[in-house]
């Protein structure tokens, strides 16, 4: 059986991105590998074995075109309201909390935040299918 282990995004500024993911989600550098022309940085925390891989290409000076194919990453948190307030106090500009309900009983409370390169991240209240 396959096991998801990481997702990769390209970022322009390693320090700025590492700082954002540390402040927003408590992710820390698990590994860092510098190669000719690019660097791979693996971020993780104790909550999960899934990692976020940041790729920094040395020759990239312009913002990446994210296109219309990328959707978002998603994380779940125990206390959505507390995390929203904490991120706002950190100056991370979370969007308003929303709620989505389906007649089947499925529901979700969430907000979105963007990293320094414009990648959208959905922050969901933990529960139901979002454990």
N, C-alpha and C positions, 0 to 999 in steps of 0.2 A: 504494500500500500504506500502511495506517495505521501510525503509529509512536507507541507509548506515550511520553508526555513528562512527566506528573506524576500524583501522587495527592494529594488534599486531605483533610485532617482538621481538625476544629474543636478549638481548644485555648483554655483560659481565661487562661493566664498566658504571655505571649510570652517573657519572659526565662527563666523556668523551663524551657519547652519547648525554646527555642534552646540553652540550656545542656545539657540532656539529650541532644539529638541530636548536639551537638558532641562531648560526652564519650563517648557510646556508639558513634557511627558516623563521627566525623570530618566531619560535615556542617557547612557554613558558610553564612551568609546570602549568597545570590547576588543577590537583589533584595528590596526591601521597599516596599510601596505602601500608604500610609495614605489611607483614604477616610472620608467622614462615616459613622460608626457601625461601621466594621470596618477591619481591616488584613490585608493578604496578605503573607506572608513565604515566599519561595522558598529552600529549602535544597538544597545539592548538594555533591558532592565530585568529585575528578578521576577516580574509578573509572568513572563512568557519566554519560551525559547526562540520565538520568531524575532528576526533582526531586520533593521532598516539599513540598507547599504547606501551610503552616499558616494557618488563618483564625482571627483573633481578633475576635470580635464584642464591641463595647464594652458592650452591655447584658446580657451573659451573666455572671451571678454564681453560678449553680448548676452543678454538674457536668453535662456532657452525658450523656444516656441513650444509651449505645452500642447498646442493643438486641441482638437475637440474629441480625441480618443481617450484621454486620461480622465478618470472620474475623481476618485479620492481614496485615501487611506482611511481606515477607521480604527478607533481605539474605544474601549469601554472603561468607565470609571464608576466607582461606588457611589459617589455623591456628585451628581452633575451640577447642581447649583453652586456647591462649594468650589468645584474646579473652574466653573465659569467665572466666579468672583476672583479666584486666585489668579487666573490668566489675565483677567482685566487689570488687576492690581500690578501685574508684571509688565503691563503695557503691550500685551500680545494681541489686543484687539479681537477678542472672540465675537462672533456674530450673535444675534439674539437666539435664545433657546426656543426651539420649535417642538411641536408634538404632532405625530402622525398616527392615525388610527384607521384600522381596516375592519370591515364588518365581521371578518373571521375571528376577531379578538386580538390579532397582532397589533401591537402598538410600539412606539418608539419616542423617547424624548432625546433631543440631540441639539447640538450647535456645531457650526463649522468655524474653523480657524485656518489661516494660511501661513505657510512657512515663508522665509525671506525670498524664496524663488517663485512664490505664487502657487505652490502645490496645496491643494485643499485637503484638509483633514477633518473627518467627521468624529466628534466626540459624543458617544452614546452613553446613556444611563445603563449601568449593568443590570441585567435581568432578562428573563425570557430567552430569546435566542441569542442575546448579546452578553454572554458570560465572559 
